[in-house]
């Protein structure tokens, strides 16, 4: 519940997760939980305001990645509805195919 009531703590912790993923060379973060999706995707605008850094890290549900692997079009998977565009990830997937 702290995610909902203590926004600054959530923003800082989420930013830390994204920074670790970026440091490891990740193109995106895969999540299975809706609260993680909100904390990592939707709150990137809050991170930018609070921390003065643009993260631009796509956060994609594992099920959406599975759908891509099965050949389902990105629009049918709702990838166009993410706050941070996954277009760079989709381009890499297309180039690798």
The first five atom37 places (N, CA, C, CB, O) and aatype in JSON, in Angstrom:
{
  "aatype": [20, 20, 20, 20, 20, 20, 20, 20, 20, 20, 20, 20, 20, 20, 20, 20, 20, 20, 20, 20, 20, 20, 20, 20, 20, 20, 20, 20, 20, 20, 20, 20, 20, 20, 20, 20, 20, 20, 20, 20, 20, 20, 20, 20, 20, 20, 20, 20, 20, 20, 20, 20, 20, 20, 20, 20, 20, 20, 20, 20, 20, 20, 20, 20, 20, 20, 20, 20, 20, 20, 20, 20, 20, 20, 20, 20, 20, 20, 20, 20, 20, 20, 20, 20, 20, 20, 20, 20, 20, 20, 20, 20, 20, 20, 20, 20, 20],
  "atom_mask": [
    [1, 1, 1, 1, 1],
    [1, 1, 1, 1, 1],
    [1, 1, 1, 1, 1],
    [1, 1, 1, 1, 1],
    [1, 1, 1, 1, 1],
    [1, 1, 1, 1, 1],
    [1, 1, 1, 1, 1],
    [1, 1, 1, 1, 1],
    [1, 1, 1, 1, 1],
    [1, 1, 1, 1, 1],
    [1, 1, 1, 1, 1],
    [1, 1, 1, 1, 1],
    [1, 1, 1, 1, 1],
    [1, 1, 1, 1, 1],
    [1, 1, 1, 1, 1],
    [1, 1, 1, 1, 1],
    [1, 1, 1, 1, 1],
    [1, 1, 1, 1, 1],
    [1, 1, 1, 1, 1],
    [1, 1, 1, 1, 1],
    [1, 1, 1, 1, 1],
    [1, 1, 1, 1, 1],
    [1, 1, 1, 1, 1],
    [1, 1, 1, 1, 1],
    [1, 1, 1, 1, 1],
    [1, 1, 1, 1, 1],
    [1, 1, 1, 1, 1],
    [1, 1, 1, 1, 1],
    [1, 1, 1, 1, 1],
    [1, 1, 1, 1, 1],
    [1, 1, 1, 1, 1],
    [1, 1, 1, 1, 1],
    [1, 1, 1, 1, 1],
    [1, 1, 1, 1, 1],
    [1, 1, 1, 1, 1],
    [1, 1, 1, 1, 1],
    [1, 1, 1, 1, 1],
    [1, 1, 1, 1, 1],
    [1, 1, 1, 1, 1],
    [1, 1, 1, 1, 1],
    [1, 1, 1, 1, 1],
    [1, 1, 1, 1, 1],
    [1, 1, 1, 1, 1],
    [1, 1, 1, 1, 1],
    [1, 1, 1, 1, 1],
    [1, 1, 1, 1, 1],
    [1, 1, 1, 1, 1],
    [1, 1, 1, 1, 1],
    [1, 1, 1, 1, 1],
    [1, 1, 1, 1, 1],
    [1, 1, 1, 1, 1],
    [1, 1, 1, 1, 1],
    [1, 1, 1, 1, 1],
    [1, 1, 1, 1, 1],
    [1, 1, 1, 1, 1],
    [1, 1, 1, 1, 1],
    [1, 1, 1, 1, 1],
    [1, 1, 1, 1, 1],
    [1, 1, 1, 1, 1],
    [1, 1, 1, 1, 1],
    [1, 1, 1, 1, 1],
    [1, 1, 1, 1, 1],
    [1, 1, 1, 1, 1],
    [1, 1, 1, 1, 1],
    [1, 1, 1, 1, 1],
    [1, 1, 1, 1, 1],
    [1, 1, 1, 1, 1],
    [1, 1, 1, 1, 1],
    [1, 1, 1, 1, 1],
    [1, 1, 1, 1, 1],
    [1, 1, 1, 1, 1],
    [1, 1, 1, 1, 1],
    [1, 1, 1, 1, 1],
    [1, 1, 1, 1, 1],
    [1, 1, 1, 1, 1],
    [1, 1, 1, 1, 1],
    [1, 1, 1, 1, 1],
    [1, 1, 1, 1, 1],
    [1, 1, 1, 1, 1],
    [1, 1, 1, 1, 1],
    [1, 1, 1, 1, 1],
    [1, 1, 1, 1, 1],
    [1, 1, 1, 1, 1],
    [1, 1, 1, 1, 1],
    [1, 1, 1, 1, 1],
    [1, 1, 1, 1, 1],
    [1, 1, 1, 1, 1],
    [1, 1, 1, 1, 1],
    [1, 1, 1, 1, 1],
    [1, 1, 1, 1, 1],
    [1, 1, 1, 1, 1],
    [1, 1, 1, 1, 1],
    [1, 1, 1, 1, 1],
    [1, 1, 1, 1, 1],
    [1, 1, 1, 1, 1],
    [1, 1, 1, 1, 1],
    [1, 1, 1, 1, 1]
  ],
  "atom_positions": [
    [[0.81, -1.19, 0.0], [0.0, 0.0, 0.0], [0.86, 1.26, 0.0], [-0.93, -0.01, 1.19], [0.38, 2.34, -0.35]],
    [[2.1, 1.13, 0.39], [3.01, 2.27, 0.41], [3.15, 2.87, -0.99], [4.39, 1.85, 0.95], [3.41, 4.06, -1.14]],
    [[2.98, 2.04, -2.0], [3.04, 2.51, -3.39], [2.06, 3.62, -3.66], [2.79, 1.36, -4.33], [2.34, 4.54, -4.44]],
    [[0.91, 3.55, -3.03], [-0.14, 4.51, -3.29], [-0.07, 5.74, -2.4], [-1.47, 3.86, -3.13], [-0.48, 6.82, -2.82]],
    [[0.45, 5.59, -1.2], [0.41, 6.69, -0.24], [1.72, 7.47, -0.13], [0.05, 6.16, 1.09], [1.69, 8.64, 0.24]],
    [[2.83, 6.86, -0.43], [4.13, 7.53, -0.28], [4.8, 7.63, -1.65], [5.06, 6.77, 0.72], [5.76, 6.92, -1.95]],
    [[4.27, 8.5, -2.44], [4.67, 8.63, -3.85], [6.16, 8.87, -4.02], [3.91, 9.76, -4.49], [6.79, 8.25, -4.87]],
    [[6.74, 9.75, -3.23], [8.17, 10.07, -3.42], [9.04, 8.84, -3.2], [8.59, 11.19, -2.46], [10.0, 8.63, -3.94]],
    [[8.72, 8.04, -2.2], [9.49, 6.81, -1.96], [9.35, 5.86, -3.14], [9.01, 6.12, -0.66], [10.34, 5.29, -3.59]],
    [[8.14, 5.7, -3.62], [7.9, 4.83, -4.77], [8.66, 5.31, -5.99], [6.4, 4.75, -5.08], [9.26, 4.51, -6.71]],
    [[8.63, 6.61, -6.24], [9.32, 7.17, -7.4], [10.82, 6.92, -7.3], [9.04, 8.68, -7.52], [11.44, 6.51, -8.28]],
    [[11.39, 7.15, -6.15], [12.84, 6.93, -5.98], [13.21, 5.46, -6.13], [13.3, 7.45, -4.61], [14.21, 5.14, -6.79]],
    [[12.44, 4.58, -5.55], [12.72, 3.14, -5.66], [12.55, 2.65, -7.09], [11.82, 2.34, -4.72], [13.35, 1.86, -7.59]],
    [[11.52, 3.11, -7.74], [11.28, 2.73, -9.13], [12.4, 3.24, -10.03], [9.92, 3.26, -9.62], [12.86, 2.53, -10.93]],
    [[12.84, 4.46, -9.79], [13.95, 5.02, -10.57], [15.21, 4.17, -10.38], [14.23, 6.48, -10.15], [15.97, 3.96, -11.32]],
    [[15.41, 3.7, -9.17], [16.57, 2.84, -8.9], [16.5, 1.55, -9.7], [16.65, 2.53, -7.4], [17.52, 1.09, -10.23]],
    [[15.33, 0.96, -9.79], [15.15, -0.27, -10.58], [15.46, 0.01, -12.05], [13.69, -0.82, -10.43], [16.17, -0.77, -12.7]],
    [[14.94, 1.1, -12.57], [15.19, 1.45, -13.98], [16.67, 1.72, -14.21], [14.35, 2.67, -14.39], [17.22, 1.3, -15.23]],
    [[17.31, 2.42, -13.3], [18.74, 2.7, -13.44], [19.55, 1.41, -13.45], [19.23, 3.62, -12.31], [20.5, 1.28, -14.23]],
    [[19.2, 0.45, -12.6], [19.91, -0.84, -12.6], [19.72, -1.56, -13.93], [19.43, -1.73, -11.44], [20.66, -2.16, -14.45]],
    [[18.5, -1.51, -14.47], [18.24, -2.15, -15.77], [19.05, -1.47, -16.87], [16.72, -2.1, -16.1], [19.62, -2.14, -17.73]],
    [[19.09, -0.15, -16.85], [19.87, 0.58, -17.86], [21.35, 0.27, -17.73], [19.64, 2.09, -17.72], [22.03, 0.06, -18.74]],
    [[21.85, 0.24, -16.5], [23.27, -0.08, -16.28], [23.62, -1.48, -16.78], [23.6, 0.03, -14.79], [24.75, -1.73, -17.21]],
    [[22.65, -2.38, -16.73], [22.86, -3.75, -17.2], [22.69, -3.88, -18.71], [21.91, -4.7, -16.49], [22.91, -4.95, -19.28]],
    [[22.29, -2.78, -19.36], [22.13, -2.79, -20.82], [20.76, -3.24, -21.3], [23.15, -3.67, -21.41], [20.61, -3.6, -22.46]],
    [[19.76, -3.23, -20.42], [18.42, -3.68, -20.8], [17.77, -2.7, -21.79], [17.53, -3.82, -19.55], [17.97, -1.49, -21.71]],
    [[17.0, -3.26, -22.71], [16.23, -2.46, -23.65], [14.84, -2.15, -23.11], [16.12, -3.18, -24.99], [14.2, -1.17, -23.51]],
    [[14.37, -3.0, -22.2], [13.07, -2.82, -21.58], [13.05, -3.6, -20.27], [11.93, -3.29, -22.53], [13.97, -4.36, -19.96]],
    [[11.99, -3.39, -19.5], [11.77, -4.15, -18.28], [10.5, -4.95, -18.49], [11.68, -3.21, -17.0], [9.48, -4.41, -18.92]],
    [[10.55, -6.24, -18.18], [9.38, -7.1, -18.27], [8.79, -7.27, -16.87], [9.75, -8.49, -18.89], [9.5, -7.55, -15.9]],
    [[7.47, -7.1, -16.78], [6.77, -7.23, -15.5], [5.61, -8.2, -15.64], [6.27, -5.85, -15.0], [5.12, -8.46, -16.74]],
    [[5.19, -8.73, -14.5], [4.02, -9.6, -14.46], [2.9, -9.0, -13.63], [4.4, -10.97, -13.91], [1.76, -9.47, -13.68]],
    [[3.22, -7.96, -12.87], [2.25, -7.43, -11.9], [1.81, -6.02, -12.28], [2.86, -7.42, -10.49], [2.65, -5.19, -12.65]],
    [[0.51, -5.74, -12.2], [0.0, -4.41, -12.55], [0.59, -3.28, -11.7], [-1.5, -4.4, -12.42], [0.8, -2.18, -12.21]],
    [[0.84, -3.52, -10.43], [1.41, -2.47, -9.58], [2.83, -2.14, -10.03], [1.4, -2.91, -8.09], [3.23, -0.98, -10.01]],
    [[3.59, -3.15, -10.44], [4.94, -2.9, -10.97], [4.86, -2.1, -12.27], [5.69, -4.25, -11.21], [5.66, -1.2, -12.5]],
    [[3.89, -2.43, -13.1], [3.69, -1.7, -14.36], [3.44, -0.22, -14.07], [2.5, -2.3, -15.16], [4.03, 0.65, -14.7]],
    [[2.57, 0.05, -13.12], [2.26, 1.44, -12.78], [3.49, 2.14, -12.22], [1.1, 1.51, -11.77], [3.82, 3.26, -12.63]],
    [[4.17, 1.48, -11.29], [5.33, 2.1, -10.64], [6.46, 2.38, -11.61], [5.83, 1.21, -9.53], [7.15, 3.39, -11.48]],
    [[6.67, 1.49, -12.57], [7.82, 1.62, -13.46], [7.5, 2.33, -14.78], [8.36, 0.26, -13.76], [8.38, 2.99, -15.34]],
    [[6.29, 2.22, -15.27], [5.94, 2.85, -16.55], [5.27, 4.2, -16.34], [5.03, 1.93, -17.36], [5.78, 5.23, -16.78]],
    [[4.15, 4.19, -15.67], [3.35, 5.4, -15.52], [4.1, 6.47, -14.72], [2.04, 5.07, -14.84], [3.95, 7.66, -15.0]],
    [[4.87, 6.06, -13.75], [5.53, 7.04, -12.86], [6.83, 7.61, -13.44], [5.82, 6.39, -11.53], [7.51, 8.38, -12.76]],
    [[7.2, 7.25, -14.66], [8.42, 7.82, -15.22], [8.33, 9.33, -15.38], [8.73, 7.17, -16.56], [9.35, 10.02, -15.29]],
    [[7.15, 9.86, -15.61], [6.98, 11.31, -15.67], [7.24, 11.93, -14.29], [5.55, 11.68, -16.17], [7.84, 13.0, -14.19]],
    [[6.79, 11.25, -13.23], [7.05, 11.71, -11.87], [8.54, 11.66, -11.55], [6.26, 10.87, -10.85], [9.08, 12.54, -10.87]],
    [[9.21, 10.61, -12.04], [10.65, 10.48, -11.83], [11.39, 11.65, -12.47], [11.17, 9.13, -12.4], [12.3, 12.22, -11.88]],
    [[10.97, 11.99, -13.67], [11.62, 13.09, -14.39], [11.46, 14.4, -13.61], [11.03, 13.24, -15.81], [12.42, 15.17, -13.48]],
    [[10.26, 14.64, -13.09], [10.02, 15.87, -12.33], [10.82, 15.9, -11.03], [8.52, 16.02, -12.02], [11.44, 16.9, -10.7]],
    [[10.81, 14.78, -10.3], [11.47, 14.74, -9.0], [12.98, 14.68, -9.11], [10.97, 13.55, -8.22], [13.69, 15.34, -8.35]],
    [[13.48, 13.89, -10.05], [14.91, 13.62, -10.12], [15.63, 14.35, -11.26], [15.13, 12.15, -10.27], [16.85, 14.34, -11.33]],
    [[14.86, 14.98, -12.14], [15.47, 15.75, -13.22], [16.16, 14.91, -14.27], [16.43, 16.7, -12.65], [17.1, 15.37, -14.92]],
    [[15.72, 13.68, -14.44], [16.33, 12.78, -15.42], [15.24, 12.07, -16.21], [17.26, 11.74, -14.72], [14.26, 11.6, -15.64]],
    [[15.43, 12.0, -17.52], [14.48, 11.28, -18.37], [14.97, 9.84, -18.51], [14.35, 11.97, -19.78], [16.11, 9.6, -18.91]],
    [[14.1, 8.9, -18.18], [14.49, 7.49, -18.19], [14.15, 6.8, -19.51], [13.83, 6.76, -17.05], [14.97, 6.05, -20.03]],
    [[12.97, 7.04, -20.04], [12.56, 6.49, -21.33], [12.77, 4.97, -21.43], [13.32, 7.18, -22.45], [13.25, 4.49, -22.46]],
    [[12.43, 4.24, -20.39], [12.58, 2.78, -20.36], [11.21, 2.13, -20.54], [13.24, 2.31, -19.02], [10.34, 2.26, -19.67]],
    [[10.99, 1.43, -21.66], [9.72, 0.73, -21.84], [9.55, -0.36, -20.78], [9.64, 0.13, -23.26], [10.49, -1.06, -20.42]],
    [[8.32, -0.47, -20.29], [7.98, -1.5, -19.3], [6.85, -2.31, -19.91], [7.57, -0.87, -17.89], [5.75, -1.81, -20.11]],
    [[7.14, -3.59, -20.19], [6.23, -4.43, -20.96], [5.85, -5.65, -20.13], [6.88, -4.86, -22.3], [6.7, -6.25, -19.46]],
    [[4.58, -6.01, -20.18], [4.14, -7.23, -19.5], [4.76, -8.46, -20.17], [2.59, -7.33, -19.52], [4.93, -8.5, -21.39]],
    [[5.1, -9.43, -19.37], [5.66, -10.68, -19.87], [4.71, -11.29, -20.9], [5.91, -11.68, -18.71], [5.15, -11.82, -21.92]],
    [[3.42, -11.21, -20.64], [2.44, -11.78, -21.57], [2.46, -11.06, -22.92], [1.04, -11.72, -20.96], [2.2, -11.68, -23.95]],
    [[2.75, -9.77, -22.91], [2.87, -9.04, -24.18], [4.1, -9.51, -24.95], [2.95, -7.52, -23.92], [4.05, -9.65, -26.17]],
    [[5.2, -9.76, -24.24], [6.4, -10.27, -24.9], [6.16, -11.66, -25.48], [7.58, -10.32, -23.92], [6.63, -11.97, -26.58]],
    [[5.43, -12.48, -24.75], [5.08, -13.82, -25.26], [4.23, -13.68, -26.52], [4.32, -14.65, -24.18], [4.44, -14.39, -27.5]],
    [[3.28, -12.76, -26.48], [2.45, -12.51, -27.66], [3.27, -12.09, -28.87], [1.42, -11.46, -27.35], [3.02, -12.55, -29.98]],
    [[4.25, -11.21, -28.64], [5.14, -10.82, -29.75], [5.88, -12.02, -30.31], [6.15, -9.77, -29.28], [6.01, -12.18, -31.52]],
    [[6.37, -12.87, -29.41], [7.1, -14.07, -29.84], [6.2, -15.0, -30.65], [7.68, -14.82, -28.63], [6.68, -15.76, -31.49]],
    [[4.91, -14.95, -30.39], [3.95, -15.79, -31.11], [3.48, -15.15, -32.41], [2.75, -16.09, -30.23], [2.7, -15.74, -33.16]],
    [[3.96, -13.92, -32.68], [3.61, -13.24, -33.92], [2.36, -12.38, -33.86], [3.44, -14.24, -34.98], [1.86, -11.94, -34.9]],
    [[1.85, -12.12, -32.67], [0.67, -11.26, -32.54], [1.12, -9.81, -32.75], [-0.02, -11.45, -31.13], [2.12, -9.39, -32.18]],
    [[0.39, -9.06, -33.55], [0.76, -7.66, -33.81], [0.79, -6.82, -32.52], [-0.21, -7.03, -34.82], [-0.04, -7.02, -31.64]],
    [[1.73, -5.9, -32.42], [1.87, -5.06, -31.23], [0.59, -4.33, -30.82], [2.95, -4.05, -31.45], [0.3, -4.19, -29.63]],
    [[-0.19, -3.86, -31.81], [-1.42, -3.13, -31.51], [-2.44, -4.03, -30.81], [-2.02, -2.55, -32.79], [-3.15, -3.58, -29.91]],
    [[-2.5, -5.29, -31.22], [-3.43, -6.23, -30.59], [-3.03, -6.53, -29.15], [-3.51, -7.52, -31.4], [-3.86, -6.91, -28.34]],
    [[-1.75, -6.37, -28.85], [-1.25, -6.63, -27.5], [-1.33, -5.38, -26.61], [0.19, -7.11, -27.57], [-1.01, -5.44, -25.42]],
    [[-1.77, -4.27, -27.18], [-1.89, -3.04, -26.4], [-0.58, -2.33, -26.17], [-2.51, -3.34, -25.09], [-0.49, -1.47, -25.29]],
    [[0.45, -2.66, -26.93], [1.74, -2.0, -26.75], [1.69, -0.51, -27.08], [2.8, -2.68, -27.6], [2.53, 0.26, -26.61]],
    [[0.73, -0.12, -27.88], [0.57, 1.3, -28.21], [-0.05, 2.09, -27.06], [-0.29, 1.45, -29.45], [-0.16, 3.32, -27.14]],
    [[-0.45, 1.42, -26.0], [-1.07, 2.09, -24.86], [-0.12, 2.32, -23.69], [-2.25, 1.29, -24.39], [-0.5, 2.91, -22.67]],
    [[1.12, 1.86, -23.83], [2.1, 2.07, -22.76], [2.48, 3.54, -22.7], [3.36, 1.19, -22.99], [2.45, 4.24, -23.72]],
    [[2.84, 4.01, -21.53], [3.23, 5.42, -21.37], [4.57, 5.69, -22.06], [3.32, 5.78, -19.88], [4.74, 6.72, -22.71]],
    [[5.52, 4.77, -21.91], [6.82, 4.89, -22.58], [6.77, 4.0, -23.82], [8.02, 4.48, -21.62], [6.58, 2.79, -23.71]],
    [[6.94, 4.59, -24.97], [6.84, 3.85, -26.22], [7.88, 2.72, -26.3], [7.02, 4.8, -27.4], [9.06, 2.93, -26.02]],
    [[7.43, 1.52, -26.68], [8.35, 0.41, -26.86], [8.88, 0.32, -28.29], [7.67, -0.89, -26.47], [9.39, -0.73, -28.69]],
    [[8.78, 1.38, -29.07], [9.14, 1.32, -30.49], [10.59, 0.89, -30.72], [8.92, 2.68, -31.13], [10.85, 0.15, -31.67]],
    [[11.52, 1.33, -29.89], [12.92, 0.91, -30.06], [13.07, -0.6, -29.86], [13.84, 1.68, -29.08], [13.84, -1.25, -30.56]],
    [[12.34, -1.14, -28.89], [12.38, -2.58, -28.64], [11.76, -3.33, -29.81], [11.63, -2.94, -27.31], [12.3, -4.34, -30.27]],
    [[10.64, -2.84, -30.3], [9.98, -3.49, -31.44], [10.86, -3.46, -32.68], [8.64, -2.81, -31.73], [10.89, -4.43, -33.43]],
    [[11.58, -2.36, -32.89], [12.5, -2.27, -34.03], [13.62, -3.29, -33.91], [13.08, -0.86, -34.14], [14.03, -3.89, -34.91]],
    [[14.13, -3.49, -32.7], [15.19, -4.49, -32.5], [14.67, -5.9, -32.76], [15.75, -4.39, -31.06], [15.38, -6.73, -33.32]],
    [[13.45, -6.15, -32.34], [12.86, -7.47, -32.58], [12.68, -7.72, -34.07], [11.51, -7.59, -31.85], [12.97, -8.81, -34.56]],
    [[12.2, -6.69, -34.79], [12.02, -6.82, -36.24], [13.36, -7.05, -36.93], [11.33, -5.56, -36.81], [13.46, -7.86, -37.85]],
    [[14.37, -6.33, -36.5], [15.71, -6.45, -37.13], [16.31, -7.84, -36.88], [16.66, -5.36, -36.58], [17.05, -8.36, -37.72]],
    [[15.99, -8.43, -35.74], [16.54, -9.75, -35.4], [15.79, -10.87, -36.11], [16.49, -9.96, -33.89], [16.31, -11.98, -36.21]],
    [[14.6, -10.6, -36.58], [13.77, -11.65, -37.21], [14.18, -11.97, -38.61], [12.34, -11.25, -37.21], [13.57, -12.83, -39.24]]
  ]
}
